[in-house]
Structures are given as structure tokens and as C-alpha cells.
């Protein structure tokens, strides 16, 4: 379920940086109160209703601190969970459990909140031929965790950054002097650099849709902040020649109406920037 863009090295780098931030020169409380050879079992308890995400990451964190750590998983990534359930139990060195606790909880609560919201978006359009996409509206340096959670929740990842997909937005169009100039320069740049990236062009009205149709050579037309009646017209105008995407102001409460216009994709920044963390706790049980 982990996106191919998320490598083992990326996860390891995150774990090392996250633990260094928290532990620093040492977990002095645990060092003072817990014998070095102590081993314990702890349970990750669910205190809310939602979709669990981050179990694979949690296991990697525990095993980074204690290679002998063992997880017994009841709720793998993508599982629905209700208040009072246990997502997993971990048996490991006690100091390792306590040092891992905050990084595990911070990551899993954030990821599970995003997965929960993503699952609700996916449910709203589950019977329609449309995909819900995330955006670049993510928390700096943990974009990969948030996009991982979106995928776990049942929605799809869009571009991972500025490097893997060309998106000509309104600012590019205005700075370039028009849609035609921006698209032509994108083609010339790709040819010069030997690239073969997808190209999305954001349009603001039906006039720009017509311009894009005349220019061609792109992957997708993105209708930004179109009112629903105009969006219907725009989709009909493109008529399947390019992929179509609706964006701007899309929420859980209106996503279905946008999807019903016939667009291929709906992108929602709210998947990552408006989700609420899922309440979880890690408690030693013996």
C-alpha cells in the first residue's frame, strides 16, 4: 500500500531526524527510572472513530530503537477502527518503547486523520468514474507521510513536487503573456531538457478552455473555481480530448456534485490541510 515514491531511505531519514529532535542528548527520565534490560508490552489504543494509518511506519520506528521489537497488529493500515479498540501491541525494550512513543503517536495521529478524511471523500464518489487527488498543500518535510496517508484512505496522489509534473497555473500564464506562450515554452523546455512530463493547464474560464483546445499537446485541463453549470459546459467542450480536473473550494460536502459533472479527477487540498488528527494513545500493559 506504500506508494513507490516512498523509499526505505526516505523513511529511515525521517525516523533518524524525528528521534534526534525528540531525544537529543538522551531520554534522561527513562535512563534514570528504567533498567537497561527491562522489556515491556504496550498497546496502541484507539480513542476515536476513523481509519488507521502509519502502522508500518510505527513498526519501523520501534525496530530502529530495538531490532528485537515485535508487533502484533490487529488493525493494519487502512482498517476502520472504533473507540476502545487496540490497533497493535508491541513488545520491546522498555526504554525503546518510551523513546518511540511520541514519534509514533505524532505520525500516526496525523496520518490516521488524513486517511479518515480521505476515506470519506472516496466514499462520497465511490460509485462514480472519478478519482479524488491530493495536492501540494502539505506540511513541509512530511509531505511523503501525508500523501502516504491519502493513499491508505482510498484517494490518489497527484504530483509529488514541482519536479515530476508540469502544472501551468494562472500565475505562469499571466507571467508568460498568455496560455499559448506558456504551453509552447513548456514544450520547448521539455525538448531541450529531454523530459517527458505530463502537463496540466489551469484555466479560469471558457475562453481559456478554447485556447487550450486549439493549442493541444497537454495531458489535462484543470478547471479552477468553476461554478457547477459552467463546469458542465467546460467538460462537454473538452469532450474527452484531454483529461479533465476540477479544483478549488472542493470539500467533503460538495465533492459529489463536482464529480457528477463528468470530470476525470477532483483535487482537494483539504485532504491534507484540513484533516483532524485521530486520537490515539500508547500505554504499557505489562
C-alpha positions in Angstrom: 0.0 0.0 0.0 3.0 2.3 0.4 3.5 4.5 -2.8 6.6 3.6 -4.8 7.9 7.2 -4.3 8.3 6.5 -0.6 11.7 4.6 -0.3 13.2 2.9 2.7 15.8 5.5 2.7 13.3 8.3 3.0 11.6 6.5 5.9 14.9 5.9 7.7 16.0 9.5 7.3 12.6 10.7 8.8 13.0 8.3 11.7 16.5 9.4 12.5 15.6 13.1 12.3 12.4 12.6 14.3 14.1 10.7 17.1 17.1 13.2 17.2 14.6 16.1 17.5 12.9 14.4 20.5 15.6 12.5 22.3 18.5 14.9 21.7 21.3 14.2 24.2 19.2 11.4 25.9 15.9 10.5 27.4 17.0 11.2 30.9 13.7 10.3 32.6 13.8 6.8 31.1 17.5 6.4 31.6 17.0 7.3 35.3 13.9 5.3 36.1 14.0 2.2 33.8 16.6 -0.6 34.0 18.6 -1.0 30.7 17.5 -4.6 30.3 13.8 -4.1 31.1 11.3 -5.3 28.5 7.6 -4.4 28.3 4.5 -4.8 26.2 2.5 -1.7 25.2 -0.8 -1.3 23.3 -1.8 1.4 20.8 -5.3 2.3 21.9 -7.8 4.0 19.6 -9.8 6.8 21.3 -11.8 8.0 18.3 -13.5 6.7 15.2 -11.6 6.5 11.9 -9.1 4.8 9.6 -5.8 3.7 11.0 -2.7 4.7 9.1 1.0 4.6 10.0 1.3 1.1 11.4 4.1 0.2 9.0 5.9 3.3 10.0 5.4 2.6 13.7 7.0 -0.8 13.3 10.0 0.7 11.6 10.4 3.2 14.4 10.3 0.6 17.2 12.7 -1.7 15.3 15.1 1.2 14.7 15.4 1.5 18.5 15.1 -2.2 19.3 15.8 -4.6 16.5 14.1 -7.3 18.6 10.8 -5.5 18.9 7.8 -7.5 17.9 4.4 -6.1 16.8 1.1 -7.9 17.0 -1.2 -6.0 14.7 -4.9 -6.0 15.0 -5.7 -3.0 12.8 -3.3 -2.8 9.8 -3.1 0.3 7.7 -6.4 1.1 6.1 -8.5 -0.6 8.7 -11.6 1.0 10.2 -11.4 1.5 13.9 -13.7 2.5 16.7 -13.2 3.9 20.2 -11.7 1.4 22.6 -10.1 -0.9 20.1 -6.4 -1.7 20.0 -4.6 -1.2 16.8 -1.5 -3.2 17.8 0.6 -4.4 20.7 4.4 -4.0 20.8 6.8 -6.0 22.9 10.3 -4.4 23.1 12.9 -2.9 25.4 11.0 -0.6 27.7 13.3 2.4 27.1 12.9 1.9 23.4 9.1 1.9 23.7 9.2 5.2 25.7 11.6 6.8 23.3 9.5 5.8 20.3 6.2 6.8 21.9 5.9 10.4 20.8 7.2 10.0 17.3 4.9 7.1 16.7 1.8 8.9 18.1 2.5 12.2 16.3 3.0 10.5 13.0 0.1 8.0 13.3 -2.4 10.6 14.7 -1.6 12.9 11.7 -1.7 10.1 9.2 -4.8 8.5 10.5 -6.6 11.8 10.5 -5.8 12.3 6.8 -6.7 8.7 6.0 -10.0 9.1 7.7 -10.9 12.2 5.8 -9.7 10.6 2.5 -11.8 7.6 3.1 -14.9 9.8 3.4 -14.1 11.6 0.2 -13.6 8.3 -1.6 -16.9 7.0 -0.2 -18.8 10.1 -1.5 -17.8 9.4 -5.1 -17.3 5.6 -4.9 -19.9 4.8 -7.5 -18.7 7.5 -10.0 -15.9 7.2 -12.6 -13.7 9.8 -10.9 -10.6 9.9 -8.8 -10.0 12.2 -5.9 -6.5 13.7 -5.8 -4.4 15.3 -3.1 -2.3 18.5 -3.7 1.0 20.1 -2.6 -0.8 21.7 0.3 1.1 19.6 2.8 3.2 20.1 5.9 6.9 20.8 4.9 9.2 17.9 5.2 6.5 15.3 5.9 4.7 15.5 2.6 5.5 11.9 2.0 3.7 10.8 5.2 0.6 12.8 4.3 0.5 11.6 0.8 1.0 8.0 2.1 -2.0 8.5 4.4 -4.1 9.8 1.5 -3.4 6.6 -0.4 -4.2 4.5 2.6 -7.5 6.3 2.9 -8.5 5.4 -0.7 -7.8 8.6 -2.6 -4.9 9.2 -5.1 -1.7 11.1 -5.1 -1.2 13.9 -7.6 2.3 15.3 -8.3 4.9 14.9 -5.5 6.5 18.2 -6.2 7.4 20.7 -8.9 9.8 18.2 -10.4 7.5 15.3 -11.6 4.6 17.0 -13.4 4.3 20.4 -15.1 1.3 22.4 -14.0 0.8 25.7 -15.8 -1.2 27.8 -13.4 -2.7 31.2 -13.6 0.5 32.9 -12.4 2.5 31.1 -15.1 0.0 32.1 -17.8 0.0 35.8 -16.7 3.7 36.0 -16.4 4.3 34.3 -19.7 1.8 36.6 -21.5 -0.9 34.0 -22.2 -1.9 30.4 -22.3 -0.4 29.8 -25.8 3.0 31.2 -24.9 3.2 29.2 -21.6 2.3 25.9 -23.3 4.7 26.5 -26.2 7.5 27.3 -23.8 6.8 24.2 -21.7 7.1 22.1 -24.9 10.3 23.8 -25.9 11.8 23.3 -22.4 10.9 19.6 -22.2 12.5 19.1 -25.6 15.7 20.9 -24.6 16.0 19.0 -21.3 15.0 15.6 -22.7 12.0 15.4 -20.5 8.6 13.7 -21.0 6.5 15.1 -18.2 2.7 15.3 -18.1 1.4 18.8 -18.5 -1.7 20.2 -16.7 -3.0 23.6 -17.7 -5.2 25.5 -15.3 -8.0 27.5 -16.9 -10.2 30.2 -15.4 -13.0 30.5 -17.9 -14.4 29.0 -21.1 -12.3 31.3 -23.3 -9.1 29.8 -21.9 -10.6 26.3 -22.4 -11.0 27.2 -26.1 -7.4 28.4 -26.2 -6.1 25.2 -24.7 -8.1 23.1 -27.1 -6.6 25.0 -30.0 -3.1 24.6 -28.8 -3.2 21.0 -27.7 -0.2 18.9 -26.6 -1.1 18.7 -23.0 -2.3 16.0 -20.6 -5.0 17.6 -18.5 -7.2 20.7 -18.3 -7.8 21.8 -14.7 -10.9 23.9 -14.2 -10.2 26.2 -11.3 -13.1 27.5 -9.2 -15.6 26.9 -11.9 -19.3 27.2 -10.9 -21.1 23.9 -11.5 -23.2 24.9 -14.6 -20.0 26.3 -16.3 -18.1 23.2 -15.3 -20.6 21.1 -17.1 -20.1 23.2 -20.2 -16.3 23.0 -19.9 -16.3 19.2 -19.6 -18.6 19.0 -22.7 -16.3 21.4 -24.6 -13.2 19.2 -23.9 -15.3 16.2 -24.9 -12.7 13.6 -23.8 -9.8 15.1 -25.8 -7.8 15.6 -22.7 -8.1 14.5 -19.1 -10.2 16.9 -17.0 -9.9 18.0 -13.4 -12.0 20.2 -11.1 -10.2 22.1 -8.3 -10.8 25.0 -5.9 -13.1 25.1 -2.9 -13.9 21.4 -3.0 -15.0 19.9 0.3 -16.5 16.7 1.6 -19.9 18.3 1.3 -19.7 19.3 -2.4 -17.3 16.8 -3.9 -20.0 14.6 -5.3 -21.6 17.5 -7.2 -18.3 18.3 -8.8 -17.7 14.6 -9.6 -21.1 14.4 -11.3 -20.1 16.9 -13.9 -18.1 14.2 -15.7 -14.6 15.3 -14.8 -12.0 12.6 -14.6 -10.4 14.0 -11.4 -11.2 16.2 -8.5 -8.3 17.6 -6.5 -8.8 18.7 -2.9 -6.2 20.4 -0.7 -8.5 19.8 2.2 -7.4 16.2 2.3 -4.2 17.2 3.9 -4.6 20.7 5.2 -8.0 20.4 6.9 -8.0 16.9 8.4 -8.2 16.5 12.2 -5.8 14.1 14.0 -7.2 10.8 15.1 -6.9 10.5 18.9 -4.5 7.6 19.8 -2.5 6.6 22.9 0.3 4.2 23.7 0.0 2.5 27.1 2.3 0.0 28.7 0.2 -3.0 29.7 2.9 -5.1 31.4 
